[in-house]
Amino acid sequence: MVQRLHLVFGGELVTPEKNVFKNVDELHIVGIFPDYASAHDAWKAEAQRTVDNAHMRYYIAHLHRLRDEEAEASTTEELG
């Protein structure tokens, strides 16, 4: 079975027009989730919680897409 892990994180941006965090040391790591649906639910909850702050942004990172390009297959891929 392939695991498709997703990281949900966010923080305050320097300006709402760019995806540059004001202070990387203060990033809010919501968690790592086993599937996109649960990651999306967590992302949505945090985005709604901070809706009044235009500088706050939350993201979903697809950890399962990270791979070592030098290897024939990454550890996150299902091997045949």
Steps between C-alpha positions, in 0.01 A plus 500: 500500500630843408500766770431849372601725789407869507639777721276791599681814611463875495607833634495873456614635164702817444233615256184324380619533139802268545558160658786618724469432871567786741675273752580140410573422866134566579346268239200310630535130422145366514605141437569217259198320363463159330285620211399816317146506637609518864774752412244715321269490802785617726605769250143628472457517877819706543422724202154573639639557850734769368272648234506847661878531452575564131869422558443146629522213251486125539626247247488129427833346402483167320779314680447192287617699197845556649744259351864434435547554129822293507317187617308272265200516733439706810399353833156658463417317179341161490750251366365259240 
